[in-house]
Structure formats: structure tokens, C-alpha cells
Amino acid sequence: MRRPKKYIEQYREIGRKIAFYRTIRGLSQEALAEKIEVSVSHISKIEAPQANTSVSVDMLYLIAEGLGIDIAAFFNQDYLNKSDITLLLQECPPERRKLLLDVAKLIAKHEEAP
């Protein structure tokens, strides 16, 4: 008997994160698939917004290694390292960089209300 996929939303979120990190690293699905020696269709199925594909821990380690990130990035809501931020800024049009930096400074200075 096949069980319904209880964690489908979590798998979809992992797929979105894989696509995010792949994109900011300038990798196509084809390039990532070649790098970790899996099929392009497998990467595509994992990243698909309405995916019903589960992902093994082994595959997550392979993908994380191929992306040059810690596997925790797929699970931790707050994971974004300095190189990720640098890559995002490089991809941003020059006229928007200052705005992003100003917003980041405001957020960094913001103290939570008691």
C-alpha cells in the first residue's frame, strides 16, 4: 500500500532552495546535473514548483556538494552565507544595489521591540 506523501510541501521547499542556490551560482539545471552525475530530468523534477518527488539524503548531499553549500541550507530558514549575499548583489542591477544595501543596513541596526 502506497502512503500519501506527508512531507510534500517540505520537499517542494527544498526544491525551491535548490533552484535558488543553483541560480545565484550561475548554474543551469544541465550544468548541475552534469556536475553531480545525475539526469537533468531528475533535477528538473526536484525543482518543479508542483513536484511530488521525494529526495533522498544521499541526493541532498550530492546536490549540496555540487552547489558548494552545506546541506543545512535546505532545512534552515535563516541560512544564507556571505558569498550568497555577494552573488545576489553582483546579479542585481547597479542602480538597485545601493537600495538593497541601505535596506540591509536598516535591518541590521533594527532592534526588536520588547
Secondary structure, 3 states (H helix, E strand, C coil): CCCCCCCHHHHHHHHHHHHHHHHHCCCCHHHHHHHHCCCHHHHHHHHCCCCCCCCCHHHHHHHHHHHCCCHHHHCCCCCCCHHHHHHHHHHCCHHHHHHHHHHHHHHHHCCCCC
